[in-house]
């Protein structure tokens, strides 16, 4: 990492993640996304009704002697991740019913603070061929701050925009990896049995990182996290113990084009410079005595020189008067009030954005 600008960091390390993380500097990453072994405890392979074999997880990396060994493995890599996270960093970890509850307990024991459990609901899950249980149609992601006091990143407005201007819920309907995105081996089979869809990582990274942040993936596989991080102008460190997977990951990431800064730079309203309504009056963008309207012209209020507004019965801030004229408990006046310009209603929020742009 030394001498490499963080915004350009693209590092794939081969080896056991527990050992590799021990060689990385403390408090050096902004986010961890972990897709650890599930410990599926399979007894033999899975077969379809026609006796063909299902591409399942039966590799050595998913095998443990018992729960005690798996728990020790989990505790070790989680503790290493926590050491590497910056004070305001966060962790995402994904699992199934086989392991996510064991991971969740250790996450809390180590001092992480769970923010959400997110359900990845698969629109095209693998069928249950034996017909003895419900079809496994989801996986669970735990989103955790490094500690209860961490000022973690959450790009709320970006998530809302991604969801057609509706608040993003904690159940995400995303198809499993398939089509051209699914990497194939020389025999035409899946290169990796648990390759995650890029759409899932896009949502995770867009929600909880900023351009230039460093994302650590201790179970890198074929590099989905690295591919999405590069596309979104985030740096990444991927650790993978299987050399064949590491080769595929590097090849895949090399083909990805990073987005321009303008395309990936996000700023939430909470982080933007504060612009009181009175600033618009001071700057002459609104005039004392000018009339404000709601979008349907049902209500009006007059602008005062001190930045307050007055209606027929109420006076106060743009928020207080907007709430009172509607008989509501509260209202965001920036979204409620409009002013007439050349016969058209213009939201006063437009003027606030103009001032913010001038303030940089």
MODA-V535054 format. One record per helix or strand of 3 or more residues. SS is the DSSP state (alpha for helix, beta for strand). FROM is the first residue (numbers start at 1). LEN is the number of residues. If there is no record, write none. Layout:
ss = (SS	SS)
from = (FROM	FROM)
len = (LEN	LEN)
This chain:
ss = (alpha	beta	alpha	beta	alpha	alpha	beta	alpha	beta	beta	alpha	beta	alpha	alpha	beta	alpha	beta	alpha	alpha	alpha	beta	beta	alpha	alpha	beta	beta	alpha)
from = (6	10	17	29	60	67	85	100	113	138	156	171	179	198	214	224	235	243	261	277	291	300	318	333	338	344	348)
len = (3	5	6	6	3	18	11	10	9	8	7	3	3	11	4	8	6	12	4	6	3	4	9	4	4	4	12)
